[in-house]
C-alpha cells in the first residue's frame, strides 16, 4: 500500500537533512522564526497538511503566495518609512 502525499510530507519533515547531523527538515527550516508568531503559523500549516484536507504542494504554494504578499507589504512600508524619515530630516535643516 503506497503512502498518501500527506504521509510522505510528514515523513519528509521528520527526515534528517543530509550534512546536518540529527537535525530534521522540520527543525532546520520551519522553526526559529518566533518573531511575529511565524513559528506558530508554520506549525499550523504543517498540521493542516498532515491532519486535515489540504494537499502538501497546493497548500505550500498558497502559503508562499501569502508570504510574497506580506514581503511586498513590508518592503512598501520600509520604503515609505525611509522616505518619511528623509523628509523629516530635510525639514529639520
Buried (B, 14 or more C-beta within 10 A) or exposed (E): EEEEEBEEBBEEBEEEBEEEEEEBBBBEEBBEEEEEEBBEBBBEBBEEBBEEEBEBEEBBEEBEEEEEEEEEEEEEEEEEEEEEEEEEEEEEE
